[in-house]
């Protein structure tokens, strides 16, 4: 996860917001972690914040659309029809599961374990 990546890179991560952790981790310039991946994490964080802070349904709907757009931009042409057909819950789960996998591998590479 993001904390593991920052720990492996010997960066301070405790006490930072998720958005702050994204900013620090992105500056590591890891080749497997593309701008599109970071955008998914940012949009996912925006969605999480909207839900957690009780924003209006319209705001949450827009944040969900923003996350889907980011996930589609990161995905291959072959994956896009499947993503388009997903429910919101499936799409959010896919977005975080997929990006989380890349973060874990990046952390393992930083530690020389992969």
Order of alpha helices (4+ residues) and beta strands (2+ residues): alpha-alpha-alpha-alpha-alpha-alpha
